[in-house]
Amino acid sequence: MSEPKSEQKPTGWTILAVSSVSLIMTLGNSMLIPILPQMRSALELTQFQVSLTITVFSVVGAIFIPLLGYLSDRFSRKAVIIPALSFYAAGGLLAGLAPLFSTQHAYAWILVGRILQGMGAAGTTPLAMALAGDLFKGGKASKVLGLVEASNGMGKVLSPIIGSSLAILTWYAAFFAYPLVSLPSLILIWLFVKENKKQEKPLPFSQYLRGLLTVYKEEGRWLFSCYLTGAVCLFTLFGILFYLSEVLEKTYKINGVLKGGILAIPLLVMCTTAFLTGLVIKKDHRRMKKLILLGLMLMTVSFASLVLITNLYAFIGVLLLSSLGTGLVLPCLNSLITGVVSQSRRGFVTSLYGSIRFLGVALGPPAFGWLMDWSRTGMFLVTAALAFFTALLILRTVQVEKEEPLHREDRGERGKNR
C-alpha cells in the first residue's frame, strides 16, 4: 500500500504530543504497586484480590491492543487515541471516587475503573509508535521513536515515586493522577497531530485475522519463543516489584517516597540498559541473539541467588542483575520481531506481541502473591527455571543471520527465514 504524503510539517509540539502518549500506559500499573499494601489493609482484601487491580488492567489491555490497532488502521490513529485517553482518564476517576462514596463496594468499582483503564491503555503506547512512523520519516522517525521509548522508560522510573508520594495523602490519591496526566496528552494530540486522510480501502477485519494466522503458520516457532521471552521478562519484573513492595512495607517498615525510590532503582537500571542496548545492536541479528541469551542467563543467576539472600542491600544489589538482563533482552526482541516481518504484516505481529507482554504484566503480581504464600525459596527457584527455559527456547528456535534478511515478499520466493 502506498503511503500518502504527510499533510503537516511536524513541530516540537507534535513530537511532545506523540511522546506523551507513551507515558500513559507506563503509569497504569507501576504507579499502583507501592500503594497495594495500603489498599489491601484499608479494604480488608486478600493478597490475591489486591493483585487483581493490576491483572484486570493488563488482561483487558492485552485483549484490546490488536482490536484498537486494527481500528487505527481502518480509521486513523488520532480517532482511536483520543477516545482511548478519555477511557483511561474516566477509569482512574471512577476508581478514585469509589472509596469516597461506598466503602463496602469500593473494591468492585475500582475493578470496573481498572477495566476501563485497560481498554484505554490499549490505545496508547502501541499506537504512539505507529503514529510516529506515520508522521516522521527516515532519521527523524528513529529519533522520535527513541523519544517515545525514553518517555515510556522514564514513566517506569518515576511512577513508583509518584505513587508513593501521593499515598502520603491517602492510598487512593494515585487514581486521581490518571485523569490529570491524560488530559494534557489528549489536548496535545487534538491540537498538534494532523494525520493523512485515508486514500485507499482499509483492510477488512476478516482479512486482518487471516493475516495473523498466515504469519504464525510461517513464522510460528521462533515468534512463539520471542513472545514467551518478552512475557517472561515483564512477568518477572512486575512480580518481583510486587514482592519487594510487600517486603519493604511489612519487614522493613519503609513507606512513602523512600519506598517508591527503592522500587524505581531496578526500573532505572533496566531502562538505562535498554537504551544503551538499542544504540549498539543496529541490524546485527547474531549480536541480538547473544545479548538475549546473556540477559536471560543474568536473570537466571540473579533469581537463583536471591534464595540465599535476606539482607535488603544485598537483595537489591543481586536483583539489579535481573534488571540488567531484562534491559538486554527487550530491545533485541523488539528489533527481531519488527525487523524480520514485512511491513504488510508488521502491525499484526507487533500488536499481538504487545498483548502477550501485557499478559506477562497481568500474571506477575497474582502469581508471585500465590508463590509468596507457598514458599519464598520455591518462588525464586521457579522464576529462575522459567528464565532458563526461555533461554533454551531462544537458543534452539531462533536461527539468525548477521544482517537483516530480505523479507519473503521482497525476495519473491519462500526462502529460509527463521
C-alpha positions as CSV (number, residue, x, y, z in Angstrom):
1,M,0.0,0.0,0.0
2,S,1.4,3.3,-1.0
3,E,1.6,6.0,1.7
4,P,0.1,9.4,1.1
5,K,2.3,12.4,1.7
6,S,2.3,14.0,5.1
7,E,-0.2,16.8,5.5
8,Q,1.7,18.6,8.2
9,K,5.2,19.7,8.9
10,P,5.9,18.1,12.3
11,T,6.8,20.5,15.1
12,G,8.2,20.2,18.6
13,W,4.6,20.2,19.8
14,T,3.8,17.3,17.6
15,I,6.8,15.3,19.0
16,L,5.8,16.2,22.5
17,A,2.2,15.0,21.8
18,V,3.3,11.7,20.4
19,S,5.9,11.1,23.2
20,S,3.4,12.0,25.9
21,V,1.0,9.2,24.9
22,S,3.7,6.6,25.6
23,L,4.0,7.7,29.2
24,I,0.3,7.0,29.9
25,M,0.5,3.2,29.7
26,T,3.5,3.0,31.9
27,L,1.8,4.7,34.7
28,G,-1.1,2.2,34.6
29,N,0.5,-0.4,36.8
30,S,3.8,0.9,38.1
31,M,2.2,3.8,40.0
32,L,-0.1,1.5,41.9
33,I,2.4,-1.1,43.1
34,P,3.6,1.0,46.1
35,I,0.0,1.5,47.3
36,L,-1.2,-2.1,47.1
37,P,-0.3,-3.0,50.7
38,Q,-2.3,0.1,52.0
39,M,-5.2,-0.7,49.7
40,R,-5.3,-4.3,51.0
41,S,-5.4,-3.1,54.6
42,A,-7.9,-0.4,54.0
43,L,-10.4,-2.6,52.1
44,E,-9.6,-5.8,54.0
45,L,-8.6,-7.7,50.9
46,T,-6.6,-10.8,50.3
47,Q,-3.2,-10.8,48.6
48,F,-4.9,-12.3,45.5
49,Q,-7.7,-9.7,45.5
50,V,-5.4,-6.7,45.6
51,S,-3.2,-8.1,42.9
52,L,-6.3,-8.2,40.6
53,T,-6.2,-4.4,40.3
54,I,-3.0,-5.0,38.3
55,T,-4.3,-8.1,36.5
56,V,-7.6,-6.8,35.1
57,F,-6.0,-3.7,33.7
58,S,-3.4,-5.8,31.9
59,V,-5.7,-8.6,30.7
60,V,-8.2,-6.1,29.2
61,G,-5.3,-4.2,27.6
62,A,-3.9,-7.3,26.1
63,I,-7.3,-8.2,24.6
64,F,-8.0,-4.7,23.2
65,I,-4.5,-3.9,21.7
66,P,-4.9,-5.9,18.5
67,L,-8.5,-4.6,18.0
68,L,-7.6,-1.0,18.5
69,G,-4.5,-1.5,16.3
70,Y,-6.9,-2.7,13.5
71,L,-9.3,0.2,14.1
72,S,-6.5,2.7,13.9
73,D,-5.5,1.3,10.5
74,R,-9.1,1.4,9.3
75,F,-9.9,4.9,10.5
76,S,-6.9,6.9,12.0
77,R,-4.5,6.8,14.9
78,K,-5.9,10.0,16.3
79,A,-9.5,8.8,16.1
80,V,-8.6,5.9,18.4
81,I,-6.0,7.5,20.7
82,I,-8.3,10.4,21.8
83,P,-11.2,8.1,23.0
84,A,-8.6,5.7,24.5
85,L,-7.2,8.5,26.6
86,S,-10.7,9.5,27.6
87,F,-11.5,6.0,28.8
88,Y,-8.2,5.9,30.7
89,A,-8.9,9.1,32.5
90,A,-12.5,8.1,33.3
91,G,-11.5,4.8,34.7
92,G,-9.0,6.4,37.0
93,L,-11.6,9.0,38.2
94,L,-14.1,6.2,38.9
95,A,-11.5,4.2,40.9
96,G,-10.5,7.2,42.9
97,L,-14.1,8.2,43.7
98,A,-15.2,4.7,44.7
99,P,-13.7,4.7,48.3
100,L,-15.3,8.1,48.9
101,F,-18.8,7.1,48.1
102,S,-19.0,3.4,49.0
103,T,-16.5,1.6,51.3
104,Q,-18.5,-1.6,51.1
105,H,-18.5,-1.7,47.3
106,A,-15.3,0.2,46.7
107,Y,-13.2,-2.8,45.5
108,A,-15.8,-3.8,42.9
109,W,-15.9,-0.2,41.5
110,I,-12.2,0.0,41.5
111,L,-12.0,-3.1,39.3
112,V,-14.6,-1.6,37.0
113,G,-12.4,1.6,36.7
114,R,-9.3,-0.5,36.1
115,I,-11.2,-2.4,33.2
116,L,-12.0,1.0,31.6
117,Q,-8.3,2.0,32.0
118,G,-7.2,-1.2,30.4
119,M,-9.3,-0.5,27.4
120,G,-7.9,3.0,27.2
121,A,-4.3,1.9,27.7
122,A,-4.6,-0.4,24.7
123,G,-4.7,2.7,22.5
124,T,-1.6,4.4,23.9
125,T,2.0,3.1,23.5
126,P,1.4,0.7,20.6
127,L,-0.4,3.4,18.6
128,A,2.0,6.1,19.6
129,M,4.8,4.1,17.9
130,A,2.6,3.6,14.8
131,L,1.8,7.3,14.8
132,A,5.5,8.2,15.0
133,G,6.1,6.0,12.0
134,D,3.2,7.7,10.1
135,L,4.2,11.3,10.8
136,F,8.0,11.1,10.6
137,K,10.3,9.6,8.1
138,G,13.9,8.4,7.9
139,G,16.3,9.6,10.7
140,K,13.6,11.8,12.1
141,A,11.4,8.8,12.7
142,S,14.2,7.0,14.5
143,K,14.8,9.9,16.8
144,V,11.1,10.3,17.6
145,L,10.7,6.6,18.3
146,G,13.7,6.9,20.6
147,L,11.9,9.7,22.5
148,V,8.7,7.5,22.7
149,E,10.8,4.7,24.2
150,A,12.5,7.2,26.5
151,S,9.2,8.5,27.7
152,N,8.0,5.0,28.4
153,G,11.1,4.2,30.3
154,M,11.1,7.4,32.3
155,G,7.5,6.7,33.3
156,K,8.6,3.3,34.7
157,V,11.2,5.0,36.8
158,L,9.1,7.9,38.1
159,S,5.8,6.1,38.6
160,P,6.6,4.3,41.8
161,I,7.9,7.5,43.3
162,I,4.8,9.4,42.2
163,G,2.5,6.6,43.6
164,S,4.4,6.6,46.9
165,S,4.3,10.4,47.2
166,L,0.5,10.5,46.5
167,A,-0.1,7.7,49.1
168,I,1.1,10.1,51.8
169,L,-2.2,12.0,51.3
170,T,-4.3,8.8,51.0
171,W,-3.9,5.4,49.4
172,Y,-6.5,6.2,46.6
173,A,-5.0,9.6,45.7
174,A,-2.9,7.9,42.9
175,F,-6.1,7.1,41.0
176,F,-6.8,10.8,40.6
177,A,-3.4,11.3,38.9
178,Y,-4.6,9.3,35.9
179,P,-7.1,12.0,34.6
180,L,-4.6,14.7,35.4
181,V,-1.8,13.2,33.2
182,S,-4.2,12.1,30.5
183,L,-5.8,15.4,29.9
184,P,-2.7,17.3,28.7
185,S,-1.8,14.4,26.4
186,L,-5.3,14.4,24.9
187,I,-5.2,18.1,24.3
188,L,-1.8,17.9,22.6
189,I,-2.9,15.1,20.3
190,W,-6.1,17.0,19.5
191,L,-4.3,20.3,18.6
192,F,-1.0,19.3,17.2
193,V,-1.4,16.0,15.4
194,K,-2.8,16.2,11.9
195,E,-2.9,12.9,10.1
196,N,-3.2,11.9,6.5
197,K,-6.6,11.2,5.2
198,K,-7.2,7.6,4.2
199,Q,-6.9,7.3,0.4
200,E,-7.3,3.5,0.0
201,K,-9.9,1.0,1.1
202,P,-9.0,-0.3,4.6
203,L,-8.2,-3.9,5.3
204,P,-11.4,-5.9,6.2
205,F,-11.3,-7.4,9.7
206,S,-11.6,-10.9,8.4
207,Q,-8.5,-10.4,6.3
208,Y,-6.8,-8.9,9.3
209,L,-7.4,-12.1,11.2
210,R,-6.3,-14.3,8.2
211,G,-3.1,-12.3,8.1
212,L,-2.4,-13.2,11.7
213,L,-2.9,-16.9,11.0
214,T,-0.7,-16.7,8.0
215,V,2.1,-15.1,9.9
216,Y,2.0,-17.8,12.6
217,K,1.8,-20.6,10.1
218,E,5.1,-19.4,8.5
219,E,7.0,-17.9,11.5
220,G,5.4,-19.6,14.5
221,R,8.2,-21.4,16.2
222,W,10.7,-18.6,16.6
223,L,8.0,-15.9,17.1
224,F,6.5,-18.0,19.9
225,S,9.9,-18.2,21.6
226,C,10.3,-14.4,21.4
227,Y,6.8,-13.7,22.5
228,L,7.2,-16.0,25.5
229,T,10.5,-14.4,26.4
230,G,9.1,-10.9,26.3
231,A,6.2,-12.0,28.5
232,V,8.6,-13.8,31.0
233,C,10.7,-10.6,31.3
234,L,7.7,-8.5,32.3
235,F,6.1,-11.3,34.4
236,T,9.2,-11.5,36.5
237,L,9.8,-7.7,36.6
238,F,6.3,-6.8,37.9
239,G,6.2,-10.0,40.1
240,I,9.4,-9.1,41.8
241,L,8.4,-5.5,42.3
242,F,5.2,-6.7,43.9
243,Y,7.2,-8.9,46.2
244,L,9.7,-6.2,47.0
245,S,6.9,-3.7,47.8
246,E,5.4,-6.2,50.3
247,V,8.8,-6.8,51.9
248,L,9.7,-3.1,52.2
249,E,6.4,-2.3,54.0
250,K,6.0,-5.4,56.1
251,T,9.5,-6.3,57.1
252,Y,11.4,-3.0,56.9
253,K,8.5,-0.6,57.6
254,I,9.6,1.5,54.6
255,N,6.8,3.6,53.1
256,G,6.2,6.8,51.2
257,V,8.7,8.4,48.8
258,L,11.6,6.3,50.1
259,K,9.8,3.1,49.2
260,G,9.0,4.5,45.7
261,G,12.6,5.5,45.3
262,I,13.8,1.9,46.1
263,L,11.3,0.4,43.7
264,A,12.5,2.8,41.0
265,I,16.1,1.5,41.2
266,P,15.6,-1.8,39.3
267,L,13.4,0.0,36.7
268,L,16.1,2.7,36.2
269,V,18.8,0.0,35.6
270,M,16.5,-1.8,33.2
271,C,15.6,1.4,31.2
272,T,19.2,2.6,31.0
273,T,20.4,-0.8,29.8
274,A,17.6,-1.0,27.3
275,F,18.5,2.5,25.9
276,L,22.2,1.6,25.6
277,T,21.4,-1.8,24.1
278,G,19.3,-0.1,21.4
279,L,22.2,2.0,20.4
280,V,24.6,-0.9,19.8
281,I,22.6,-3.7,18.3
282,K,21.8,-1.9,15.0
283,K,20.8,-4.7,12.5
284,D,23.2,-7.4,13.7
285,H,20.9,-10.3,14.5
286,R,23.7,-12.5,15.8
287,R,24.5,-9.9,18.4
288,M,20.8,-9.6,19.3
289,K,20.6,-13.4,19.9
290,K,23.8,-13.3,22.0
291,L,22.5,-10.4,24.1
292,I,19.1,-12.1,24.6
293,L,20.9,-15.3,25.9
294,L,23.2,-13.3,28.1
295,G,20.3,-11.3,29.6
296,L,18.3,-14.5,30.3
297,M,21.3,-16.1,32.0
298,L,21.8,-13.0,34.2
299,M,18.1,-13.2,35.2
300,T,18.5,-17.0,35.9
301,V,21.6,-16.4,38.1
302,S,20.0,-13.4,39.9
303,F,16.8,-15.2,40.8
304,A,18.5,-18.4,41.9
305,S,20.9,-16.4,44.1
306,L,18.1,-14.5,45.8
307,V,17.1,-17.7,47.6
308,L,20.2,-17.3,49.8
309,I,20.0,-13.6,50.5
310,T,17.9,-11.9,53.2
311,N,19.9,-8.6,53.7
312,L,18.0,-5.8,52.0
313,Y,21.0,-4.1,50.4
314,A,22.4,-7.4,49.1
315,F,19.0,-8.4,47.9
316,I,18.6,-5.2,45.8
317,G,22.2,-5.5,44.5
318,V,21.6,-9.0,43.2
319,L,18.2,-8.1,41.9
320,L,19.8,-5.4,39.7
321,L,21.4,-8.3,37.8
322,S,18.0,-9.4,36.6
323,S,17.1,-5.8,35.7
324,L,20.3,-5.6,33.7
325,G,19.3,-8.8,32.0
326,T,15.8,-7.6,31.2
327,G,17.3,-4.4,29.7
328,L,19.5,-6.5,27.4
329,V,16.6,-8.8,26.3
330,L,13.7,-6.5,25.4
331,P,15.3,-4.1,22.8
332,C,16.7,-7.2,21.0
333,L,13.3,-8.9,20.9
334,N,11.7,-5.7,19.6
335,S,14.2,-5.5,16.8
336,L,14.0,-9.1,15.9
337,I,10.2,-9.2,15.8
338,T,9.8,-6.0,13.8
339,G,12.8,-6.4,11.6
340,V,12.1,-9.8,10.0
341,V,8.4,-9.3,9.2
342,S,7.4,-7.4,6.2
343,Q,5.6,-4.0,6.6
344,S,2.3,-5.5,5.4
345,R,2.4,-7.9,8.4
346,R,4.3,-6.0,10.9
347,G,1.3,-4.4,12.5
348,F,-0.3,-7.8,13.1
349,V,2.7,-9.3,14.7
350,T,3.8,-6.4,16.9
351,S,0.3,-5.8,18.2
352,L,-0.1,-9.4,19.3
353,Y,3.4,-9.2,20.8
354,G,2.2,-6.2,22.8
355,S,-0.8,-8.2,24.0
356,I,1.3,-11.1,25.2
357,R,3.7,-8.8,27.0
358,F,0.7,-7.2,28.7
359,L,-0.4,-10.7,29.8
360,G,3.0,-11.1,31.4
361,V,2.5,-8.0,33.4
362,A,-1.0,-9.2,34.4
363,L,0.1,-12.6,35.6
364,G,3.1,-11.4,37.6
365,P,1.6,-9.9,40.8
366,P,-1.1,-12.6,41.4
367,A,1.4,-15.4,40.6
368,F,4.0,-14.0,42.9
369,G,1.3,-13.4,45.6
370,W,0.4,-17.1,45.4
371,L,4.1,-18.2,45.3
372,M,4.9,-15.9,48.4
373,D,2.3,-17.8,50.4
374,W,3.6,-21.1,49.2
375,S,7.4,-20.8,49.6
376,R,9.9,-17.9,49.2
377,T,12.6,-20.4,48.1
378,G,10.2,-22.0,45.7
379,M,9.2,-18.6,44.3
380,F,12.7,-17.7,43.3
381,L,13.7,-21.2,42.0
382,V,10.6,-21.3,39.8
383,T,11.3,-17.9,38.5
384,A,15.0,-18.8,37.7
385,A,13.8,-22.0,36.0
386,L,11.4,-20.0,33.8
387,A,14.2,-17.7,32.7
388,F,16.5,-20.6,31.9
389,F,13.8,-22.4,30.0
390,T,13.2,-19.4,27.7
391,A,16.9,-19.2,27.1
392,L,16.9,-22.8,25.9
393,L,13.9,-22.0,23.6
394,I,15.7,-19.0,22.1
395,L,18.9,-21.0,21.6
396,R,17.1,-23.7,19.8
397,T,14.4,-21.9,17.7
398,V,15.9,-18.5,16.8
399,Q,18.3,-19.1,13.9
400,V,19.8,-15.8,12.7
401,E,21.9,-14.3,10.0
402,K,24.3,-11.5,10.9
403,E,22.5,-8.9,8.8
404,E,18.8,-8.5,8.5
405,P,17.5,-10.8,5.7
406,L,15.2,-9.7,2.9
407,H,11.5,-10.4,3.6
408,R,9.9,-13.2,1.6
409,E,7.8,-10.8,-0.3
410,D,10.8,-8.8,-1.3
411,R,12.7,-11.8,-2.5
412,G,9.7,-13.1,-4.5
413,E,10.1,-16.6,-3.1
414,R,9.7,-18.5,0.1
415,G,13.2,-18.8,1.4
416,K,14.5,-19.9,4.7
417,N,13.9,-17.2,7.3
418,R,13.9,-18.4,10.9
